[in-house]
């Protein structure tokens, strides 16, 4: 067996719920842990059901990094039972979450803040789409990794400092990008971008609310709203059907543009999405 193979075999395995978390963990751990992702590309974190092969892998995992996405409320207890020795790390700990927008015209698009322990049903789980909140998650990840590999704790904390500087640079760039766009509105199918909108003074207008497609009357109101506010683009993501978004786009003589809140390369994706938002905010 090669030295590389021995090293790989001896690395602790940690699980994360979604792909962006893998990026966060790897910024801190570099190559010292093996990171497995629960929700596979193209699947929705709201409805995901772990595969039996993943449940078997959990039996030898050192930690599971939860983030508060919906499938965890069904599965996290079962995940913990598979391996009582595995540390469940809640990376959303201490983060005040926004309420999910219930209607496209509600002023809650900027969000009302609620405590971490509130009923999860109405709270927005998309905390990985806010650079300032990712810094908090990264600090929690660093502490957990330092307990798994205490001999690497110093390195992990240095890596955290580097990552935080990169996040601050991204945040500064995004603030500059949207400096002249305050209060402007963008339309999405699924309301993933509430924290992003909240951070940069924008307003997210969602077609789907609480996991449901709009009824015909709601759809008509959305179309009227888009026309009144000169909205010509509907942003969609690969985890959801684009049917309703396509109907709205056709009625407003606009277009459907894909963006992916679950892309693995988080830093690059945040800039790509910001550029797409900026291009339609006039």
Secondary structure, 3 states (H helix, E strand, C coil): CCHHHHHHHHCEEEEECCHHHHHHHHHHHCCCEEEEECCCCCCCCCCCCCCHHHHHHHCCCCEEEECCCHHHHHHHHHHHHHCCCCEEEECCCCCCEEECCCCCCCHHHCCCEECCCCCHHHECCCHHHCHHHHHHHHHHHHHHHHHHCHHHHHHHHHHHHHHHHHHHHHHHHHHHHCCCCCCCEEEECCCCCHHHHHHHCCEEEECCECCECCCHHHHHHHHHHHHHCCCCEEEECCCCCCHHHHHHHHHCCCEEEECCCCCCCHHHHHHHHHHHHHHHCC
